[in-house]
Amino acid sequence: MTIDLVRLGVRPKAAGLLVPIRMREVGGAILLTNPWGDWVLVSSDELAQLAKGELEQGTELWRRLEERSFLRDRVDEGKLAERVARKKEFTRAGPNLHIVIPTLRCNQTCVYCHASRADMSATDTDMSSQTASGVVDFIFQSTAPRLTIEFQGGEPLANFAIVKQVVDGAIAANASGGKTLEFTLVSNLSLMDDEKLAWLIDHKVQICTSLDGPAALHDKQRKLAGGSAHERTVHWIRRINAEYAKLGLDPLLYHVEALLTTTREALAQPREIVDAYVELGCRAIFLRPVDPFGFAAQTAASIEYDRKAWLEFYRTAVDHILELNRGGTQVLERWAAIFLTKILADHEPNYLDLRSPCGAGIGQLAYNYDGRIFTCDEGRMVHQMGDSFFEVGKVGETRYRQAVMSETVQAMALASNLDAQPDCVSCAYQPYCGVCPVHNYATQGSLFGRMRESTLCAVYKGIQDYLFGKLRDNDPDTIEILRRWTTVRDRTHFVQSCATGA
């Protein structure tokens, strides 16, 4: 909550001591945050001391508050303005992430499929060559200096010719475009072969996949007709990582990124899931809960759960990850790394779901197989469920400025501005958090939603409660590990040479 000391009847002397603050109880301590993201943990007695205006200059508490820009008469307004402007630079850039759907076809059937995949026979859901050309042209109208083109699906390898066309077309366009250009492919890997892999490696396309943990769990949730989805995924993870090693790339930086979708059955296996990732050489684990899109909305009765159970799973898994780090294995949890980068490093990592405003339309656009353009991939998923609310145009028919200046994009920016969210404006975690208007729309019927009833808000608050609990404990080894997770890692191998002048 935000503390308005004057309204609470505190003496003017006390109210004048501090900048506007928000607070939250964390394991017996009181977390105070200010609007620009500084934080400090105080005891209940110290909070009472502040409320009475009894803070004396030169005391240990006074020094802590001064160092973190909590004392009104000690704030350097110019430096604070620079900090806030730096963190909000993304609002001036334009869409930098462009999700391309080469096809909705997929050869696996997953119990939680968010994308509403189509059968392998449904070739009418393949992107055409003409549409692919139009997508590339549209992407390069973005004002963003950096562009990431990410292939999703469906299974993008099922229409690999379009993947190749978009990559080749974007590289050619960037010869004069001068963007910092990268490509990412999100694949289940079961349609990978030596020829495709050689082409992807040669064109510096980063490869990501899904891994639900041990073989029995993965194969139960991700069905592959006639074989083991886990076996295929693990084979190609090892193979791709070996190819990176042959290129002399640091395995801590260059490896297949794998994502987990946590179902009800996965909740019982936090350590086993982490160990499965580590055994494969994965150095980052994204412990994502189930999303309410696509088939997941239909199978919720068997795969969903109370978010309190997920948070228990999360705490157990991350405790195990921390223990592995203490033993010398470098591995991080992705949610934690994103939040800690904001909390400890005072840096905006530009993860689009945790921005204010979020990335929908102003940081991301998604292009369906038929050329329809959406504010984000989640908006496209809602379209596949029968609701086109988040559509902002179509390639070949809509001009770039029409799409990004549309009323839908403006509404998304307003709805995800935490300074305008009734529940968020007074939350202690507001400087580090974000909301997803599409999630609100799908679960509550409103872009703005009600955060106190949001499962996503429960996840974000629970993660930050856990992290600030670790910071409160102040164990030196743990703090060192958490700070290491905020390190910005060099990934220049995936930047296209045409954008670097090489």
C-alpha positions as CSV (number, residue, x, y, z in Angstrom):
1,M,0.0,0.0,0.0
2,T,1.0,3.7,-0.4
3,I,1.4,5.5,2.8
4,D,0.0,9.0,2.9
5,L,1.3,10.2,6.2
6,V,-0.6,13.4,6.3
7,R,-4.0,11.7,5.7
8,L,-3.2,9.3,8.4
9,G,-2.9,12.2,10.9
10,V,0.8,12.0,11.3
11,R,2.4,15.3,12.3
12,P,3.6,17.5,9.3
13,K,7.2,17.2,10.5
14,A,7.0,13.4,10.0
15,A,5.1,13.6,6.7
16,G,7.8,16.0,5.3
17,L,10.6,13.6,6.0
18,L,9.9,11.0,3.3
19,V,9.1,10.9,-0.4
20,P,5.9,9.0,-1.4
21,I,6.3,5.4,-0.3
22,R,4.6,2.1,-0.6
23,M,4.9,-0.7,1.8
24,R,4.4,-4.5,2.2
25,E,5.0,-6.9,5.0
26,V,7.6,-9.5,4.1
27,G,8.3,-12.2,6.6
28,G,8.1,-9.9,9.7
29,A,9.9,-7.0,8.1
30,I,8.3,-4.1,6.3
31,L,9.4,-3.4,2.7
32,L,9.3,0.2,1.7
33,T,9.6,1.2,-2.0
34,N,9.6,4.6,-3.7
35,P,8.3,5.5,-7.2
36,W,11.6,5.2,-8.9
37,G,12.3,1.6,-7.6
38,D,14.6,2.0,-4.6
39,W,13.7,-0.2,-1.6
40,V,14.6,-0.7,2.0
41,L,13.5,-3.2,4.7
42,V,12.6,-1.8,8.1
43,S,11.3,-3.2,11.3
44,S,7.9,-2.4,12.8
45,D,9.6,-0.2,15.4
46,E,11.5,1.7,12.7
47,L,8.3,2.2,10.7
48,A,6.6,3.6,13.9
49,Q,9.7,5.9,14.4
50,L,9.3,7.2,10.9
51,A,5.5,7.8,11.4
52,K,6.2,9.9,14.5
53,G,8.9,12.0,12.7
54,E,11.6,10.9,15.2
55,L,14.3,10.1,12.6
56,E,17.6,11.6,13.7
57,Q,20.2,12.6,11.2
58,G,23.3,10.4,11.1
59,T,21.6,7.3,12.5
60,E,21.9,3.9,10.8
61,L,18.3,4.1,9.6
62,W,18.8,7.7,8.4
63,R,21.8,6.6,6.3
64,R,19.9,3.7,4.8
65,L,17.0,6.0,3.8
66,E,19.3,8.7,2.4
67,E,21.3,6.2,0.3
68,R,18.1,4.9,-1.3
69,S,16.6,8.3,-2.0
70,F,13.8,8.1,0.6
71,L,14.5,11.4,2.3
72,R,12.7,14.3,0.7
73,D,15.3,17.0,1.2
74,R,18.2,14.6,0.1
75,V,16.8,13.7,-3.3
76,D,18.7,14.6,-6.4
77,E,15.7,15.3,-8.7
78,G,17.9,15.6,-11.8
79,K,19.4,12.2,-11.3
80,L,16.1,10.6,-10.5
81,A,14.6,12.1,-13.7
82,E,17.5,10.5,-15.7
83,R,16.9,7.1,-14.0
84,V,13.2,7.1,-14.8
85,A,13.7,8.3,-18.4
86,R,16.3,5.5,-18.9
87,K,13.9,2.9,-17.7
88,K,11.1,4.2,-19.9
89,E,13.2,4.4,-23.1
90,F,11.3,1.6,-24.6
91,T,8.2,3.7,-24.9
92,R,10.0,5.7,-27.7
93,A,11.4,2.8,-29.7
94,G,8.5,1.0,-31.4
95,P,7.8,-2.7,-31.8
96,N,11.1,-4.7,-31.5
97,L,9.7,-8.2,-31.1
98,H,7.8,-9.6,-34.1
99,I,6.1,-13.0,-33.7
100,V,5.6,-14.8,-37.1
101,I,3.4,-17.9,-37.4
102,P,4.5,-19.9,-40.5
103,T,1.7,-22.4,-39.8
104,L,-0.8,-23.6,-37.2
105,R,0.0,-27.2,-38.0
106,C,1.8,-29.2,-35.4
107,N,2.7,-32.9,-35.1
108,Q,2.3,-33.0,-31.3
109,T,-0.8,-32.8,-29.1
110,C,-0.1,-31.0,-25.8
111,V,-2.7,-30.9,-23.0
112,Y,-2.1,-27.2,-22.5
113,C,-1.6,-26.0,-26.0
114,H,-2.1,-22.2,-26.0
115,A,-1.9,-21.8,-29.7
116,S,-4.9,-23.9,-30.8
117,R,-2.8,-26.0,-33.1
118,A,-4.1,-27.6,-36.2
119,D,-3.6,-31.2,-37.5
120,M,-0.7,-31.8,-39.8
121,S,-3.2,-32.2,-42.7
122,A,-4.5,-28.7,-42.3
123,T,-2.2,-27.1,-45.0
124,D,-4.7,-24.2,-45.3
125,T,-3.1,-22.9,-42.1
126,D,0.3,-22.5,-43.8
127,M,1.5,-19.0,-44.5
128,S,1.9,-18.3,-48.2
129,S,5.0,-16.9,-49.8
130,Q,3.2,-13.7,-50.7
131,T,2.1,-13.2,-47.1
132,A,5.6,-13.9,-45.9
133,S,7.0,-11.2,-48.1
134,G,4.4,-8.7,-46.9
135,V,5.3,-9.6,-43.3
136,V,9.0,-8.8,-43.8
137,D,8.1,-5.5,-45.5
138,F,5.8,-4.6,-42.6
139,I,8.3,-5.5,-39.9
140,F,11.0,-3.2,-41.4
141,Q,8.7,-0.3,-41.1
142,S,9.1,-0.5,-37.3
143,T,10.9,2.5,-35.8
144,A,12.7,0.2,-33.4
145,P,16.5,0.2,-33.8
146,R,16.6,-3.5,-32.8
147,L,14.4,-6.2,-34.3
148,T,13.9,-9.8,-33.1
149,I,11.8,-12.0,-35.5
150,E,10.5,-15.0,-33.6
151,F,8.9,-18.0,-35.3
152,Q,6.2,-19.8,-33.4
153,G,3.2,-21.9,-34.3
154,G,1.9,-24.5,-34.5
155,E,5.3,-26.1,-35.3
156,P,7.3,-23.7,-37.5
157,L,9.4,-26.6,-38.8
158,A,6.3,-27.9,-40.5
159,N,6.5,-25.0,-42.9
160,F,10.3,-24.6,-42.9
161,A,10.3,-23.0,-46.4
162,I,8.5,-19.9,-45.0
163,V,11.0,-19.7,-42.1
164,K,13.8,-19.7,-44.6
165,Q,12.1,-17.1,-46.8
166,V,11.5,-14.7,-43.9
167,V,15.0,-15.0,-42.6
168,D,16.6,-14.5,-46.0
169,G,14.2,-11.7,-46.8
170,A,14.9,-9.9,-43.5
171,I,18.7,-10.2,-43.9
172,A,18.4,-8.7,-47.4
173,A,16.1,-5.9,-46.2
174,N,18.5,-5.1,-43.4
175,A,21.4,-4.5,-45.8
176,S,19.9,-1.1,-46.2
177,G,17.7,-1.1,-43.0
178,G,20.6,-0.9,-40.6
179,K,18.8,-2.6,-37.7
180,T,20.3,-4.8,-35.0
181,L,18.6,-8.0,-36.2
182,E,18.1,-11.4,-34.5
183,F,16.1,-14.5,-35.2
184,T,14.6,-17.0,-32.8
185,L,12.8,-20.3,-33.6
186,V,10.5,-21.9,-31.0
187,S,10.1,-25.5,-31.9
188,N,9.2,-28.9,-30.3
189,L,12.3,-30.2,-32.3
190,S,10.6,-33.4,-33.4
191,L,10.6,-32.4,-37.1
192,M,14.3,-31.3,-36.9
193,D,16.8,-33.0,-39.2
194,D,20.5,-32.5,-40.1
195,E,19.7,-30.3,-43.1
196,K,17.4,-27.9,-41.2
197,L,19.8,-27.7,-38.3
198,A,22.8,-26.9,-40.5
199,W,20.8,-24.1,-42.1
200,L,19.6,-22.7,-38.8
201,I,23.2,-22.8,-37.3
202,D,24.6,-21.2,-40.5
203,H,22.0,-18.4,-40.3
204,K,22.5,-17.8,-36.5
205,V,18.9,-18.5,-35.6
206,Q,18.6,-19.0,-31.9
207,I,16.6,-22.2,-31.1
208,C,14.2,-22.6,-28.2
209,T,12.1,-25.5,-27.2
210,S,9.7,-26.9,-24.5
211,L,10.7,-29.3,-21.9
212,D,8.4,-30.4,-19.2
213,G,11.0,-32.3,-17.1
214,P,11.5,-36.1,-16.8
215,A,10.5,-38.3,-19.7
216,A,7.3,-39.7,-18.1
217,L,5.9,-36.3,-17.4
218,H,7.0,-34.8,-20.7
219,D,5.5,-37.6,-22.8
220,K,2.3,-37.7,-20.9
221,Q,1.7,-34.0,-21.5
222,R,3.2,-33.6,-25.0
223,K,2.0,-36.5,-27.2
224,L,3.9,-37.4,-30.3
225,A,2.3,-40.1,-32.5
226,G,4.5,-43.1,-33.0
227,G,7.3,-42.1,-30.7
228,S,8.5,-40.3,-27.6
229,A,8.4,-36.5,-27.7
230,H,10.9,-36.4,-24.8
231,E,13.4,-38.6,-26.6
232,R,13.3,-36.4,-29.7
233,T,13.6,-33.2,-27.8
234,V,16.5,-34.4,-25.6
235,H,18.3,-35.7,-28.7
236,W,18.2,-32.4,-30.5
237,I,19.0,-30.3,-27.4
238,R,22.2,-32.3,-27.0
239,R,22.9,-32.1,-30.7
240,I,22.4,-28.4,-31.0
241,N,24.4,-27.6,-27.9
242,A,27.2,-29.8,-29.3
243,E,27.1,-27.7,-32.5
244,Y,27.5,-24.5,-30.5
245,A,30.5,-26.0,-28.7
246,K,32.1,-26.9,-32.1
247,L,31.8,-23.2,-33.0
248,G,33.8,-22.4,-29.8
249,L,30.9,-20.7,-28.1
250,D,30.7,-20.5,-24.3
251,P,28.2,-23.2,-23.2
252,L,27.1,-21.0,-20.3
253,L,25.9,-18.4,-22.8
254,Y,25.0,-20.4,-25.9
255,H,22.6,-23.4,-25.5
256,V,19.1,-24.3,-26.4
257,E,16.7,-22.3,-24.3
258,A,13.9,-24.5,-22.9
259,L,10.6,-23.5,-21.4
260,L,8.4,-25.4,-18.9
261,T,4.6,-25.2,-18.6
262,T,3.6,-26.2,-15.1
263,T,0.6,-28.4,-15.0
264,R,-1.1,-29.9,-11.9
265,E,0.8,-33.1,-12.3
266,A,4.1,-31.2,-12.5
267,L,3.6,-29.6,-9.1
268,A,4.7,-32.7,-7.3
269,Q,8.1,-32.8,-9.1
270,P,9.9,-29.4,-8.6
271,R,13.4,-30.9,-7.9
272,E,13.1,-33.6,-10.6
273,I,12.2,-31.0,-13.2
274,V,15.1,-28.8,-12.3
275,D,17.5,-31.8,-12.3
276,A,16.2,-32.8,-15.8
277,Y,17.1,-29.3,-17.1
278,V,20.5,-29.2,-15.5
279,E,21.4,-32.7,-16.7
280,L,20.8,-31.5,-20.3
281,G,23.1,-28.5,-19.8
282,C,20.3,-25.9,-19.6
283,R,21.4,-22.9,-17.7
284,A,18.1,-21.1,-17.4
285,I,14.7,-22.5,-16.3
286,F,11.4,-20.6,-16.8
287,L,8.9,-22.0,-14.3
288,R,5.8,-20.7,-16.1
289,P,2.2,-21.5,-14.9
290,V,-0.5,-22.6,-17.3
291,D,-2.0,-19.7,-19.4
292,P,-5.8,-19.5,-20.0
293,F,-5.5,-19.6,-23.8
294,G,-6.2,-22.2,-26.5
295,F,-6.7,-25.8,-25.5
296,A,-5.6,-24.9,-21.9
297,A,-9.0,-23.2,-21.5
298,Q,-10.7,-26.5,-22.4
299,T,-8.5,-28.8,-20.3
300,A,-8.4,-26.6,-17.2
301,A,-10.4,-29.2,-15.2
302,S,-7.5,-31.6,-15.4
303,I,-4.4,-29.4,-15.6
304,E,-5.2,-26.2,-13.6
305,Y,-4.6,-25.5,-9.9
306,D,-4.7,-22.9,-7.2
307,R,-1.8,-20.5,-7.5
308,K,-0.9,-21.1,-3.9
309,A,0.1,-24.6,-4.9
310,W,2.2,-23.2,-7.8
311,L,4.0,-20.8,-5.5
312,E,4.9,-23.6,-3.2
313,F,6.2,-25.5,-6.2
314,Y,8.1,-22.4,-7.3
315,R,9.7,-21.8,-3.9
316,T,10.8,-25.4,-3.6
317,A,12.3,-25.4,-7.2
318,V,14.2,-22.2,-6.7
319,D,15.5,-23.2,-3.3
320,H,16.9,-26.3,-5.1
321,I,18.3,-24.1,-7.9
322,L,20.1,-22.0,-5.3
323,E,21.5,-25.1,-3.6
324,L,22.8,-26.3,-7.0
325,N,24.5,-22.9,-7.5
326,R,26.1,-23.1,-4.1
327,G,27.6,-26.5,-5.3
328,G,29.1,-24.9,-8.4
329,T,26.3,-25.4,-11.0
330,Q,25.4,-22.1,-12.6
331,V,21.7,-22.2,-13.4
332,L,19.1,-19.5,-12.9
333,E,15.3,-19.2,-12.8
334,R,14.1,-16.8,-15.5
335,W,11.2,-15.1,-13.5
336,A,13.6,-14.4,-10.7
337,A,16.3,-13.1,-13.0
338,I,13.9,-10.6,-14.6
339,F,12.6,-9.2,-11.3
340,L,16.1,-9.1,-9.7
341,T,17.4,-7.2,-12.6
342,K,14.9,-4.5,-11.8
343,I,15.3,-4.8,-8.0
344,L,19.0,-5.1,-7.6
345,A,20.5,-3.8,-10.9
346,D,18.1,-0.8,-11.4
347,H,17.8,-1.9,-15.0
348,E,14.8,-2.5,-17.3
349,P,15.4,-5.9,-19.0
350,N,12.6,-5.1,-21.5
351,Y,10.7,-8.3,-20.8
352,L,7.5,-7.2,-22.5
353,D,5.0,-8.8,-20.0
354,L,6.7,-7.0,-17.1
355,R,6.7,-3.5,-18.4
356,S,4.6,-0.5,-17.6
357,P,3.0,-0.1,-20.1
358,C,3.4,-3.6,-21.4
359,G,4.7,-4.5,-24.9
360,A,1.4,-5.1,-26.7
361,G,1.5,-3.1,-29.9
362,I,4.3,-0.7,-28.7
363,G,7.0,-3.4,-28.2
364,Q,5.6,-6.4,-30.0
365,L,3.4,-7.4,-32.9
366,A,2.3,-10.9,-34.0
367,Y,1.6,-12.0,-37.6
368,N,-0.8,-14.9,-38.0
369,Y,-0.4,-17.4,-40.9
370,D,-3.0,-15.5,-42.9
371,G,-1.4,-12.1,-42.5
372,R,-3.6,-10.8,-39.7
373,I,-1.7,-8.6,-37.3
374,F,-2.2,-8.6,-33.5
375,T,-1.0,-6.6,-30.6
376,C,0.9,-9.6,-29.3
377,D,1.0,-13.4,-29.5
378,E,-1.5,-13.7,-26.6
379,G,-3.9,-11.5,-28.6
380,R,-3.5,-13.9,-31.5
381,M,-4.3,-16.8,-29.3
382,V,-7.5,-15.2,-28.2
383,H,-8.3,-14.8,-31.9
384,Q,-7.8,-18.5,-32.5
385,M,-10.4,-19.0,-29.7
386,G,-12.9,-17.0,-31.7
387,D,-12.5,-13.5,-30.5
388,S,-10.6,-11.0,-32.7
389,F,-10.6,-8.1,-30.2
390,F,-6.8,-7.7,-30.4
391,E,-6.5,-7.7,-34.2
392,V,-5.0,-4.4,-35.5
393,G,-4.8,-5.0,-39.2
394,K,-3.7,-7.2,-42.0
395,V,-0.5,-7.4,-44.0
396,G,-1.0,-5.8,-47.5
397,E,-4.1,-3.9,-46.4
398,T,-3.1,-2.0,-43.2
399,R,-0.4,0.7,-43.0
400,Y,2.2,0.4,-40.2
401,R,1.1,3.7,-38.5
402,Q,-2.6,2.6,-38.7
403,A,-1.7,-0.6,-36.7
404,V,0.6,0.9,-34.0
405,M,-1.6,4.0,-33.6
406,S,-4.9,2.0,-33.5
407,E,-7.4,2.5,-30.7
408,T,-6.7,-1.1,-29.6
409,V,-3.0,-0.4,-29.1
410,Q,-3.8,2.8,-27.2
411,A,-6.2,0.9,-25.0
412,M,-3.6,-1.7,-24.2
413,A,-1.1,0.9,-23.2
414,L,-3.6,2.6,-20.9
415,A,-4.7,-0.7,-19.4
416,S,-1.1,-1.8,-18.6
417,N,0.1,1.5,-17.2
418,L,0.5,0.7,-13.5
419,D,0.1,4.3,-12.5
420,A,-3.5,4.0,-13.7
421,Q,-4.3,0.6,-12.3
422,P,-6.4,1.0,-9.1
423,D,-4.9,-2.1,-7.4
424,C,-1.3,-1.5,-8.7
425,V,-0.9,2.2,-8.0
426,S,-0.5,1.6,-4.3
427,C,1.3,-1.8,-4.4
428,A,4.9,-1.9,-3.1
429,Y,5.9,-4.0,-6.1
430,Q,4.7,-1.5,-8.7
431,P,8.2,-0.3,-9.7
432,Y,9.1,-3.8,-10.8
433,C,5.9,-5.3,-12.1
434,G,3.5,-5.4,-15.0
435,V,0.1,-6.6,-16.1
436,C,-1.1,-8.4,-19.2
437,P,-4.4,-6.9,-20.5
438,V,-5.0,-10.0,-22.6
439,H,-4.8,-12.2,-19.6
440,N,-7.3,-9.8,-17.8
441,Y,-9.6,-9.9,-20.8
442,A,-9.5,-13.7,-21.1
443,T,-10.1,-14.4,-17.4
444,Q,-12.1,-11.4,-16.2
445,G,-13.7,-9.9,-19.3
446,S,-11.9,-6.5,-19.0
447,L,-8.6,-5.1,-20.2
448,F,-8.0,-3.5,-16.8
449,G,-9.1,-6.5,-14.7
450,R,-9.2,-6.7,-10.9
451,M,-5.6,-7.4,-9.8
452,R,-6.6,-8.7,-6.4
453,E,-8.5,-11.5,-8.1
454,S,-6.0,-12.1,-10.9
455,T,-4.0,-15.4,-10.9
456,L,-1.2,-13.6,-12.7
457,C,-1.0,-11.0,-10.0
458,A,-0.9,-13.7,-7.4
459,V,2.1,-15.3,-9.3
460,Y,4.0,-12.0,-9.6
461,K,3.4,-11.0,-5.9
462,G,4.3,-14.5,-4.7
463,I,7.6,-14.5,-6.7
464,Q,8.6,-11.1,-5.3
465,D,7.6,-12.0,-1.8
466,Y,10.0,-15.0,-2.1
467,L,12.8,-12.8,-3.5
468,F,12.5,-10.1,-1.0
469,G,12.4,-12.8,1.7
470,K,15.8,-13.9,0.5
471,L,17.1,-10.3,0.5
472,R,15.7,-9.9,4.0
473,D,17.6,-13.0,5.2
474,N,20.8,-11.4,3.7
475,D,22.8,-14.6,3.5
476,P,26.0,-13.6,1.7
477,D,26.2,-16.6,-0.6
478,T,22.6,-16.3,-1.6
479,I,22.9,-12.6,-2.3
480,E,26.0,-13.2,-4.5
481,I,24.0,-15.8,-6.5
482,L,21.0,-13.5,-6.9
483,R,23.2,-10.7,-8.0
484,R,24.9,-12.9,-10.6
485,W,21.5,-13.7,-12.1
486,T,21.1,-10.0,-13.0
487,T,24.3,-10.1,-15.2
488,V,23.6,-9.0,-18.8
489,R,25.1,-11.8,-20.8
490,D,26.8,-11.3,-24.2
491,R,24.8,-13.0,-27.0
492,T,26.4,-11.3,-30.0
493,H,26.7,-14.5,-31.9
494,F,23.0,-14.3,-32.7
495,V,23.2,-10.8,-34.1
496,Q,23.2,-10.8,-37.8
497,S,26.5,-9.5,-39.3
498,C,24.8,-7.2,-41.7
499,A,23.6,-5.2,-38.8
500,T,27.0,-4.9,-37.1
501,G,29.0,-3.7,-40.1
502,A,31.0,-7.0,-40.2
